[in-house]
Amino acid sequence: MLRNRRGQMNTGEQSPVSTHHESTQENTEDDRLSEGDSQSLNGTSAQHNQGIYSPKNEAQSTAFFLLVVFLAFSTRLYKIMEPPHVCWDETHFGKMGSYYINRTFFFDVHPPLGKMLIGLAGYMTGYDGTYPFLKPGDKYEHHNYWGMRGFCASLGSCLPPFAYLTVLELSQSSTAALITAAVLAFDTGCITISQYILLDPILMFFIMGAVLSMVKFNRQRCRPFSAPWWFWLVLTGVNLSGALGVKFVGLFVILLVGMNTAWDLWSLLGDLHLSLMDFGKHLLSRVFGLILLPLFLYVTIFAVHFVVLNKSGPGDGFFSSAFQSRLIGNNLHNASMPEYLAYGSIITVKNLRIAGGYLHSHWHLYPEGVGAKQQQVTAYLHKDYNNMWLVHRSNDSDAQSEPDLVRHGDIIRLEHKGTTRNLHSHLHEAPLTKKHFQVTGYGINGTGDPNDLWQVEVCGGRKGDLVKVLRSKVRFLHRATGCVLYSSGKTLPKWGWEQVEITCSPYLKETPNSQWNIEDHINTKLPNISLSVLKPHFLEILLESHIVMIRGNSGLKPKDNEMSSKPWHWPINYQGLRFSGVNETEYRVYLLGNPVIWWLNLVGLGLYMVMVAVASLALRRGVQLDKRRIEHCRVLMEGGGLLLLGWFLHYVPFYTMGRILYYHHYFPAMLFSSMLTGITLDTLLQSADLWLRPPYSHWLLRGGQAMLFLAILNSFYMFHPLSYGMRGPLAHDPDSTMAGLKWMDSWEF
């Protein structure tokens, strides 16, 4: 469908149109395709530049563009201050913006750029970073939040103009571009998700920026290495780093640009007029602009992140002891403590698995049916008093005038400081990892039984070696059963406070899950040493941050009283998300796409498949097509194909994800389906003369366009309260502003 034939490549010296007319006049399928199939996936040929989809005049397309900009900013900045309280995930991302202003370190499952920009927007508009963002519904009162909302809304307002320009480049039809822009400008879902302190509008801004830059770059194909060529190449790379720097979903647009680039290079390689030296220049320039530059910018984002967030905060416990030692205010920063572990010491024990947690216990017992009904032992990701343990000899004789150091091979007992129960294991199966043994807290005031004894093993050590605080990797072997203390990484149910499961593993292979280090160490009988030598270098903390983010992302669970959704729900607009309010007295905002628009996009996908199949069959069967029909086919196959691929890459991968999913994850894919709808419907209406003669075909074209725009405007008028807020009766009440509009029972407004 998208073939490239040698000798018909546009090298910048000769238009493929003139090459076509000079080479042959035969009416074969290859002749008909040669006007449009010799270029890269986006169809940027010279024929494209002068094709029948060209706007009638530049003034018209400019006027349309300015109209789109006005509508986009008007719909998103309207009532930007309402409601004057925290909505949905503003409680997370607003709080994280405050952390940047206060330079307080925190943990999040997403890369830092989006939160950094939110914090910068707040700082630049007078927000002081003192609002706590505790929970949805909390009033902002005197705090200056408009700058952060306005920043997100401004980036969200760029989506319709970006889509307009992208479709205009792909189709050269201002009508197709205007349909696309109207779909996005008047979609209640896109409006709502752009008006709050969220990462989504920032992410979509960079995704659309990358797609637009890529299409513009491909348009410069006839002018390689010119200033505009380099500008759009570099801007594509900048947008790719921005998308990935906000969320890992940015990987999907990187894959899209990568596939487009691979096709483009493959086409250049087949051009016999292009020397291998020139091809090498093309290859290296793309490596620089689309790989090295984005990678450099992405790493720079993290460098700034680490420099700004230099104070201890709520995210410390997710990271290694060495990582924490660089944070001002952390107990390990410029700290001093005894170098070697001794009996009688109070310690905290941290698992070496990234985000493995601290060895922890509390008064709560394992429930009935989960092993022995003894005290829970878990791994906890935050610093806490209940992470502290006392180190005892196996025979309870700790009282000596001189401190006695713990050595490799010693038998010890760990007593939980808060509850005075010993770390204990037995042959009951673990709560989640059924082939492992349960670990509990047992005994009272340090008195227990032989199942409380553990042998200390320094990894790589020999008998008699001392245990170094922070630096030694230690394992604890259970004397009675022979198993090893283990952090499984699995999250316990509600009864376990959603902390991490601790087990005793019968599999003795050394892994980070079974390795621990002593972090806090208190013993007044021992001299202290400085820990400043433990600070890691930049690449170490960069790698650790990514491992923690990836593991945190895969372990996300639903919030209380919030239902997750499935990917098949999204295109059909099955269920939205409550942003604010539940009952009649509250200010209610509900994230739901304009159903007319979303179902139109769904119809557009189906129509596109049918139209491409018909066009492909016609070309395959040798149906004679005029230049205009050939251009229709090219736009569908190349421009539409690129957008279909973008939709596929941003949607289908969610079916393979094990983490919790939400409705808003579909919005990047919705951008591509909306652009595809614009091209599909415009091509369909432009083809009215296939079954109607003039002037009826012209009437159908203009009438269809008018009805389409009126339907979009009317649907926005009906459903706009979803975005701009509802008060009073709910949708089932005849007096409600949404009466009669709850078309699906799954909608919750």
C-alpha positions in Angstrom: 0.0 0.0 0.0 2.9 2.3 0.8 5.5 1.1 -1.7 8.7 3.0 -2.8 10.1 2.3 -6.2 13.7 3.0 -7.1 14.3 6.0 -9.4 11.2 7.8 -8.4 12.5 9.3 -5.1 12.5 13.1 -4.7 16.1 14.1 -4.2 15.5 17.8 -4.1 16.6 18.2 -7.7 13.5 17.1 -9.5 9.8 16.9 -8.6 8.4 13.4 -8.6 5.5 14.9 -10.6 7.7 16.0 -13.5 9.6 12.7 -13.2 6.4 10.8 -13.6 5.2 12.7 -16.7 8.6 12.4 -18.4 9.0 8.7 -17.7 5.7 7.1 -18.8 2.2 7.7 -20.0 0.9 4.2 -19.4 -2.3 3.7 -17.3 -0.9 1.0 -15.1 -1.4 0.8 -11.4 2.2 1.8 -10.7 1.8 4.9 -12.9 -1.3 6.0 -11.0 0.5 5.4 -7.6 3.7 7.0 -8.6 2.4 10.5 -8.0 1.9 9.8 -4.3 3.6 6.6 -3.2 7.3 7.5 -3.5 7.6 9.4 -0.3 7.7 8.7 3.4 4.7 7.6 5.5 3.3 11.1 5.9 3.1 11.8 2.2 5.3 14.8 1.9 6.0 14.9 -1.8 6.1 17.8 -4.2 2.8 16.6 -5.6 1.5 16.9 -2.0 2.7 20.4 -1.8 0.7 21.4 -4.8 -2.1 18.9 -4.6 -5.8 19.4 -4.9 -6.2 19.6 -1.2 -4.2 22.9 -1.1 -6.2 25.7 0.6 -7.8 28.1 -1.8 -5.7 30.8 -0.3 -3.4 31.3 2.6 -5.6 34.0 4.0 -8.5 31.6 4.4 -6.3 29.0 6.3 -4.9 31.7 8.4 -8.3 33.0 9.3 -9.4 29.5 10.2 -6.3 29.0 12.3 -6.9 32.2 14.3 -10.6 31.2 14.8 -9.4 27.8 16.2 -6.9 29.5 18.5 -9.7 31.8 19.8 -12.1 29.0 20.4 -9.5 26.7 22.1 -8.4 29.4 24.6 -11.9 30.6 25.2 -13.3 27.2 26.0 -10.4 26.2 28.3 -9.8 29.5 30.2 -13.5 30.0 30.9 -14.3 29.7 34.6 -10.8 28.6 35.2 -11.0 29.6 38.9 -14.0 27.3 39.5 -14.5 25.4 41.6 -12.3 27.1 44.2 -11.3 23.9 45.9 -9.0 20.9 45.2 -10.4 18.6 42.4 -9.4 15.0 41.8 -5.6 14.5 41.2 -4.8 18.2 42.0 -4.2 16.8 45.5 -1.2 15.0 44.1 0.3 17.3 41.4 -0.5 20.5 43.2 1.2 19.2 46.2 4.2 18.1 44.1 4.4 21.6 42.6 4.6 22.8 46.2 7.4 20.4 46.9 9.5 21.9 44.1 8.9 25.4 45.5 10.0 24.2 48.9 12.8 22.0 47.5 11.4 19.0 49.3 12.2 15.6 48.0 9.3 13.3 47.1 8.5 10.1 45.2 6.3 9.8 42.2 5.8 7.2 39.5 6.2 9.7 36.7 9.3 11.6 35.4 9.6 15.1 36.9 9.2 17.6 34.1 5.4 18.0 34.4 5.6 18.7 38.1 8.6 20.9 37.7 6.7 23.1 35.2 3.6 23.2 37.5 5.8 24.3 40.4 7.5 26.9 38.2 4.1 28.2 37.0 2.9 28.6 40.6 6.1 30.3 41.7 6.1 32.7 38.8 2.4 33.7 39.5 2.9 34.3 43.2 2.1 30.9 44.8 4.2 30.4 47.9 4.1 26.6 48.2 2.4 26.5 51.6 -1.0 25.0 50.6 -1.1 21.4 51.8 -3.4 19.9 49.0 -4.6 17.3 51.5 -7.7 15.9 49.8 -10.3 16.7 47.1 -12.8 19.3 48.2 -10.5 21.3 50.4 -10.9 25.1 49.8 -8.0 27.0 48.4 -9.1 30.1 50.3 -6.5 32.9 50.0 -3.9 30.7 48.2 -2.9 31.7 44.7 -3.7 28.6 42.6 -4.9 30.3 39.3 -1.3 30.3 37.9 -1.0 26.5 38.0 -4.4 26.0 36.6 -3.9 28.7 34.0 -0.6 27.1 32.9 -2.2 23.7 32.4 -5.2 25.2 30.6 -2.9 27.2 28.3 -1.0 24.1 27.2 -4.3 22.3 26.7 -5.5 25.2 24.6 -2.7 24.5 22.1 -4.0 21.1 21.2 -6.7 22.2 18.7 -4.4 24.6 16.9 -1.6 21.9 16.8 -4.1 19.4 15.4 -5.3 21.9 12.9 -1.8 22.5 11.5 -1.0 18.8 11.6 -4.1 17.8 9.5 -3.5 20.7 7.2 0.0 19.4 6.5 -1.2 15.8 6.0 -4.3 16.6 3.8 -3.7 20.1 2.5 -7.4 20.6 3.2 -8.4 23.5 5.5 -11.9 21.9 5.9 -10.4 18.6 7.2 -8.2 20.6 9.6 -11.2 22.7 10.7 -13.3 19.6 11.4 -10.4 18.2 13.5 -10.0 21.4 15.4 -13.8 21.7 16.1 -13.8 18.1 17.4 -11.1 18.9 19.9 -12.1 22.5 20.8 -15.7 21.4 21.7 -15.0 18.1 23.4 -16.0 18.3 27.0 -13.4 15.7 28.1 -10.5 17.6 26.5 -11.8 20.8 28.1 -12.1 19.4 31.6 -8.8 17.6 31.6 -7.1 20.8 30.6 -8.6 23.1 33.3 -7.0 21.5 36.4 -3.5 21.0 37.9 -2.8 17.8 36.1 0.0 16.2 34.0 -2.3 15.3 31.1 -2.5 18.6 29.3 1.3 19.0 29.6 1.8 15.5 28.2 -0.6 16.0 25.3 1.0 19.3 24.5 4.4 17.6 23.9 2.8 14.7 22.1 1.0 16.9 19.7 4.1 19.1 19.4 6.2 16.1 18.5 3.7 15.0 15.8 3.3 18.4 14.3 7.1 18.9 14.2 7.6 15.5 12.6 5.1 16.3 9.9 6.6 19.7 9.3 10.1 18.1 9.1 8.9 15.6 6.6 7.5 18.5 4.5 11.0 19.8 4.2 12.1 16.6 2.5 12.9 18.5 -0.7 15.2 20.9 1.2 17.5 18.6 3.2 19.9 20.3 5.7 18.3 23.7 5.2 17.5 25.9 8.2 13.8 24.9 8.3 14.8 21.3 7.9 17.1 21.5 10.9 14.6 23.6 12.9 11.8 21.0 12.7 14.2 18.1 13.2 15.5 19.6 16.5 12.0 20.7 17.6 10.8 17.2 17.1 13.6 15.9 19.4 12.8 18.6 22.0 9.2 17.6 22.1 10.0 13.9 22.4 12.2 14.6 25.5 9.3 16.7 26.9 6.7 14.0 26.4 8.9 11.3 28.0 9.9 13.8 30.7 6.2 14.1 31.8 5.1 10.5 31.7 6.4 7.2 30.4 3.5 7.2 28.0 5.8 9.5 25.9 7.5 6.3 24.8 4.6 5.7 22.4 5.1 8.9 20.5 8.8 8.2 20.4 7.9 4.9 18.8 5.7 6.6 16.3 8.4 9.1 15.3 10.9 6.2 15.2 8.8 4.2 12.8 8.3 7.2 10.6 12.0 7.9 10.6 12.9 4.3 9.8 10.5 4.4 6.8 12.0 7.7 5.7 15.5 6.4 5.9 14.5 3.2 4.0 13.1 5.4 1.2 16.3 7.4 1.1 18.4 4.2 0.9 16.4 3.2 -2.2 17.1 6.5 -4.0 19.8 5.8 -6.6 20.4 9.5 -7.0 21.5 9.7 -3.4 25.1 8.8 -2.6 26.0 6.6 0.4 27.9 9.6 1.8 24.8 11.8 1.7 22.7 9.0 3.2 25.2 8.8 6.0 24.7 12.5 6.6 20.9 12.0 6.8 21.3 9.1 9.2 23.7 10.9 11.5 21.6 14.1 11.5 18.6 12.0 12.7 20.6 10.2 15.3 21.6 13.6 16.6 18.2 15.2 16.5 16.0 12.3 17.5 18.2 10.3 19.8 21.1 12.1 21.3 19.5 15.5 21.7 16.3 14.1 23.4 18.4 11.9 25.6 20.6 14.8 26.7 17.5 16.9 27.5 15.8 14.1 29.3 18.9 13.5 31.5 19.2 17.3 32.1 15.6 17.3 33.4 16.6 14.8 36.0 19.8 16.7 36.8 17.7 19.8 37.5 15.2 17.7 39.5 18.0 16.4 41.8 19.5 19.8 42.3 16.2 21.5 43.2 14.9 18.7 45.5 17.8 18.6 47.9 15.8 18.5 51.2 14.5 15.4 52.9 10.8 14.7 52.4 8.1 12.0 52.3 9.8 10.1 49.4 13.1 9.2 51.2 12.1 5.7 52.2 11.6 4.5 48.7 15.3 5.0 47.9 18.5 3.4 49.1 20.4 4.5 52.1 23.2 5.9 49.9 20.6 7.9 47.9 19.1 9.4 51.1 22.5 10.5 52.4 22.5 13.3 49.8 19.3 14.9 51.1 19.5 17.8 53.6 17.6 17.0 56.8 17.7 13.2 56.3 19.2 11.5 59.3 21.9 10.1 57.0 23.0 13.4 55.5 26.4 14.4 56.9 25.5 12.0 59.7 27.8 10.1 62.0 27.1 6.8 63.7 29.0 3.7 64.8 30.7 2.0 61.9 30.2 -1.6 63.0 27.1 -3.3 64.3 27.2 -4.4 67.9 25.0 -6.2 70.4 22.7 -3.9 72.3 22.4 -1.5 69.3 19.1 -0.1 68.1 18.9 -0.4 64.3 16.7 -0.1 61.3 17.1 -2.7 58.6 16.5 -1.8 54.9 16.0 -4.3 52.1 18.4 -3.8 49.1 15.7 -4.4 46.5 14.7 -1.0 45.1 11.6 0.1 47.0 12.0 -3.0 49.1 11.2 -1.2 52.3 12.3 -1.2 56.0 11.8 -4.3 58.2 8.7 -3.3 60.2 6.2 -4.5 62.7 3.2 -3.2 64.6 0.6 -4.5 67.1 -1.8 -5.8 64.4 -2.1 -9.6 64.0 -2.4 -11.7 60.9 -6.1 -12.5 60.3 -7.7 -15.9 60.7 -6.7 -18.3 57.9 -3.4 -16.5 57.2 -0.8 -18.6 58.9 -0.4 -18.3 62.6 -2.4 -15.6 64.3 0.7 -13.7 65.5 2.0 -10.2 65.1 2.5 -8.9 61.6 5.9 -8.3 60.2 6.1 -6.3 57.0 8.3 -4.0 54.9 7.3 -0.4 55.1 8.5 2.2 52.6 8.6 5.2 54.9 10.7 6.0 57.9 8.8 5.2 61.1 9.4 4.4 64.8 8.1 0.9 64.2 11.0 0.2 61.9 13.4 0.0 65.0 14.8 -3.3 66.3 17.1 -4.2 69.2 20.1 -6.6 68.5 20.5 -9.3 71.1 22.7 -12.3 71.5 21.0 -15.7 71.2 21.5 -16.3 75.0 20.1 -13.0 76.2 23.4 -11.9 77.8 23.9 -8.4 76.4 25.1 -6.6 79.5 28.9 -6.1 79.2 31.0 -3.2 80.0 32.7 -3.3 76.6 30.6 -3.4 73.4 30.7 -6.7 71.6 30.6 -6.5 67.8 28.4 -8.7 65.6 30.3 -10.8 63.2 29.6 -13.0 60.1 28.2 -16.3 61.3 26.9 -15.0 64.7 23.5 -16.2 66.0 21.3 -13.2 67.0 17.8 -12.3 68.1 16.0 -9.2 66.8 13.5 -7.7 69.2 11.0 -5.1 67.9 11.5 -2.0 69.9 7.9 -0.8 69.9 6.2 -4.1 70.8 9.1 -6.1 72.4 8.3 -9.2 70.3 11.0 -11.1 68.5 11.5 -11.6 64.7 10.1 -15.1 64.3 9.5 -17.7 61.6 8.0 -21.2 61.4 6.7 -23.7 58.8 3.3 -21.9 58.2 3.0 -20.6 54.6 3.5 -16.9 53.9 0.4 -14.8 53.2 1.0 -14.2 49.4 4.1 -16.2 48.4 2.8 -19.6 49.3 6.1 -21.5 48.8 7.7 -19.3 51.4 7.3 -19.4 55.2 5.5 -16.9 57.3 7.5 -14.3 59.3 5.8 -12.9 62.5 6.5 -11.1 65.8 6.5 -13.6 68.7 7.0 -13.6 72.4 6.7 -10.9 75.0 9.4 -8.6 76.5 12.0 -10.4 74.3 11.1 -13.9 75.6 10.3 -16.3 72.9 11.5 -19.7 71.5 14.2 -21.2 69.3 12.3 -20.0 66.2 13.4 -16.5 67.0 17.1 -17.1 66.2 18.8 -15.9 63.0 22.3 -16.3 61.7 24.0 -13.2 60.3 25.7 -13.7 56.9 27.8 -10.9 55.4 27.6 -11.4 51.6 31.0 -12.2 50.3 32.3 -12.4 53.9 34.2 -14.9 56.0 33.6 -16.1 59.5 34.6 -13.4 61.9 34.1 -10.5 59.5 32.4 -7.4 61.1 29.1 -6.0 59.9 29.6 -2.5 58.5 26.7 -0.1 58.9 25.2 0.9 55.5 28.0 -0.7 53.5 27.7 -4.4 54.3 25.1 -6.5 52.4 23.7 -8.8 55.1 21.4 -11.9 55.0 19.5 -13.3 57.9 19.3 -17.2 57.9 16.6 -18.7 60.1 18.3 -21.3 62.3 15.3 -23.6 62.8 14.1 -23.9 59.1 17.1 -22.9 57.1 15.2 -20.2 55.2 16.4 -16.6 54.5 14.6 -13.4 55.4 13.0 -12.0 52.2 11.1 -9.0 51.0 8.8 -10.3 48.2 7.8 -6.9 46.8 4.1 -8.0 46.9 1.6 -5.6 48.4 -0.5 -7.0 51.3 -4.3 -6.5 51.4 -6.1 -4.0 53.6 -5.5 -6.1 56.7 -1.8 -5.6 56.1 -2.2 -1.9 55.6 -1.0 -2.4 52.0 2.6 -2.7 53.2 5.0 -5.1 51.5 5.1 -8.8 52.4 8.0 -10.2 54.4 8.6 -13.9 54.1 11.3 -16.5 54.9 12.4 -18.0 51.6 13.7 -21.6 51.4 15.5 -20.7 48.2 18.9 -19.5 49.4 20.2 -17.9 46.2 21.6 -14.4 46.9 19.2 -11.7 45.4 18.5 -8.1 46.4 15.2 -9.4 47.9 17.1 -11.4 50.5 19.9 -8.8 51.1 19.7 -6.1 53.7 21.8 -3.3 55.1 21.9 -1.7 58.5 20.8 2.0 58.1 20.2 3.7 61.4 22.5 2.6 64.2 22.3 3.8 67.8 24.8 2.6 70.4 26.2 5.0 73.0 29.1 2.7 73.8 30.6 3.0 70.3 32.4 5.9 68.6 30.8 7.6 65.6 32.2 8.1 62.1 31.1 10.4 59.3 29.0 8.9 56.5 29.7 11.6 53.8 31.7 9.1 51.8 28.5 7.2 51.0 27.0 9.8 48.6 26.4 8.2 45.2 27.2 9.8 41.9 24.7 11.2 39.4 24.4 8.1 37.1 23.7 5.9 40.2 20.8 8.0 41.4 19.5 8.4 37.9 19.3 4.6 37.4 17.9 4.1 40.9 15.2 6.7 40.3 14.0 5.0 37.1 13.9 1.5 38.8 11.8 3.0 41.7 9.4 4.8 39.2 8.9 1.7 37.1 8.2 -0.6 40.1 5.9 2.0 41.6 4.0 2.4 38.4 3.4 -1.3 38.0 2.2 -1.5 41.6 -0.4 1.2 41.4 -3.8 0.2 43.0 -7.2 1.9 42.8 -8.0 4.7 45.2 -10.7 4.2 47.8 -14.2 4.4 46.5 -12.9 4.8 42.9 -13.5 2.3 40.2 -10.9 1.5 37.6 -11.7 1.1 33.9 -10.8 -1.2 31.1 -9.3 -0.2 27.8 -12.4 -1.4 25.8 -14.5 1.1 27.8 -12.6 4.1 26.5 -13.5 4.5 22.8 -17.2 4.0 23.5 -17.2 6.6 26.3 -18.5 3.9 28.7 -17.7 5.7 32.0 -16.2 9.0 33.1 -14.4 10.2 36.2 -15.7 12.4 39.1 -13.5 15.4 39.4 -15.6 17.2 42.0 -18.8 16.7 44.0 -21.3 13.9 44.4 -24.6 15.1 45.7 -27.1 17.9 44.7 -25.6 20.5 47.1 -22.0 20.2 45.8 -20.3 21.8 42.7 -20.0 18.8 40.4 -17.5 18.3 37.6 -17.5 15.1 35.6 -14.8 14.1 33.2 -16.6 12.6 30.2 -16.0 13.1 26.5 -18.7 14.7 24.4 -20.5 11.6 23.5 -21.5 12.9 20.0 -17.8 13.6 19.3 -16.5 10.4 20.8 -19.0 8.2 18.9 -18.3 10.2 15.8 -14.6 9.3 16.2 -15.6 5.6 16.6 -17.6 5.8 13.4 -14.7 7.6 11.7 -12.4 4.7 12.6 -14.8 2.3 11.0 -15.3 4.4 7.9 -11.6 4.9 7.5 -11.1 1.1 7.4 -13.8 0.7 4.8 -12.6 3.6 2.6 -9.0 2.4 2.7 -10.1 -1.1 1.7 -12.1 0.2 -1.2 -9.3 2.5 -2.4 -6.8 -0.3 -2.1 -9.0 -2.7 -4.0 -9.7 -0.1 -6.8 -6.0 0.5 -7.3 -5.2 -3.2 -7.2 -7.9 -4.0 -9.8 -6.6 -1.3 -12.1 -9.5 1.0 -11.9 -8.6 4.2 -13.8 -8.6 7.2 -11.4 -8.1 10.8 -12.2 -5.5 12.9 -10.4 -8.0 14.1 -7.8 -9.0 10.5 -6.8 -5.4 9.5 -6.6 -4.8 12.4 -4.2 -7.8 11.2 -2.1 -6.2 7.7 -2.0 -2.8 9.2 -1.0 -4.2 11.3 1.8 -6.2 8.3 3.2 -3.3 5.8 3.0 -0.4 8.0 4.0 -1.8 10.8 6.1 -4.6 8.7 7.6 -2.2 5.7 8.0 0.1 7.8 10.1 -2.7 8.9 12.4 -4.1 5.4 12.6 -0.7 4.1 13.7 -0.5 6.9 16.3 -3.9 5.9 17.7 -2.9 2.3 17.7 0.4 2.9 19.5 -1.3 5.1 22.2 -4.2 2.8 22.8 -3.5 -0.9 22.3 -0.5 -1.2 24.7 -2.8 -0.5 27.6 -4.3 -4.0 27.1 -1.0 -5.5 28.1 -0.5 -3.4 31.3 -1.0 -5.0 34.7 -1.3 -1.7 36.6 -4.6 0.0 37.4 -6.0 2.0 34.5 -8.2 5.0 34.3 -10.4 6.7 31.7 -8.1 9.6 31.2 -5.3 7.3 29.9 -7.2 7.3 26.5 -6.9 11.0 25.8 -3.6 10.9 23.9 -5.0 8.2 21.6 -8.2 10.3 21.3 -6.1 13.1 19.7 -5.1 10.8 16.9 -8.6 9.4 16.4 -9.9 13.0 16.2 -7.4 14.0 13.5 -8.2 10.8 11.6 -11.9 11.7 11.8 -11.2 15.1 10.2 -9.4 13.5 7.3 -11.9 10.7 6.9 -15.1 12.8 6.9 -13.6 15.4 4.7 -12.5 12.9 2.1 -15.9 11.2 2.3 -17.7 14.5 1.6 -15.3 15.5 -1.1 -16.1 12.2 -2.8 -19.9 13.0 -3.0 -19.6 13.4 -6.8 -18.9 9.7 -7.1 -22.6 8.9 -6.6 -24.2 12.3 -7.3 -23.9 14.7 -10.3 -23.4 18.4 -10.0 -24.9 20.5 -8.5 -26.3 17.9 -6.1 -22.8 16.7 -5.1 -21.9 20.2 -4.3 -25.0 20.7 -2.2 -24.3 17.5 -0.4 -20.7 18.6 0.3 -21.7 22.0 1.7 -24.8 20.7 3.5 -22.8 17.8 5.1 -20.1 20.1 6.3 -22.7 22.5 7.8 -24.6 19.7 9.5 -21.4 18.3 10.9 -20.3 21.6 12.5 -23.8 22.3 13.8 -24.0 18.8 15.4 -20.6 19.4 17.1 -21.7 22.9 18.4 -25.1 21.6 19.5 -23.6 18.6 21.4 -21.2 21.0 23.2 -24.1 23.2 24.2 -26.0 20.2 25.6 -23.0 18.7 27.5 -21.0 21.8 28.5 -22.2 21.6 32.2 -20.0 18.5 32.6 -16.9 20.7 32.1 -18.0 24.0 33.6 -19.8 22.6 36.7 -23.3 21.5 37.8 -25.3 22.3 40.9 -28.8 21.3 41.9 -30.7 18.2 40.9 -28.9 15.1 39.4 -29.5 14.0 35.8 -32.5 11.7 36.7 -34.5 14.7 37.9 -36.5 16.5 35.2 -35.4 19.9 36.7 -31.7 19.0 36.2 -29.6 20.9 33.6 -28.6 17.4 32.4 -32.1 15.9 32.3 -32.5 13.5 29.5 -28.8 13.4 28.7 -27.7 10.4 30.7 -27.7 8.2 27.6 -25.7 5.4 29.3 -26.5 4.0 32.8 -22.7 3.8 33.5 -22.4 7.6 33.4 -22.4 9.0 37.0 -23.7 12.5 36.7 
